[in-house]
Amino acid sequence: MPISKKGKELQECGSIIVEQYSSFIRRPQYQRVQLKSLGLGRIGSRRELPNIPCITGLVKRLSHLVRIVGNG
C-alpha cells in the first residue's frame, strides 16, 4: 500500500480517467503548469490518475480544459 509524505498509509481509492478536450493556448501560465502536472498537454490526451482529493481538485479548477471520462 502506498505511503504518503506524512507516513500515513493511503487508502485504496480507485482511479479516474481524465481527458483534455480544450487547448491551453491563451491561458495563464499556472493553468499550463497544472495541466502538465496531470500529465496532459495535447487535445485528446488521456491519463488514468488516482481518485484522491488533490487530483479531483485540479480537475475541478481546470474544468474548462479537462473532463472525467470514466473510472479506471
Secondary structure, DSSP 4 states (H G I P E B T S, - for coil): --B-TTSPBPPP--EEEEEE-S--TTS-HHHHHHHHHTT--STT-EEEEE--HHHHHHHHHTTTTEEEEEE-
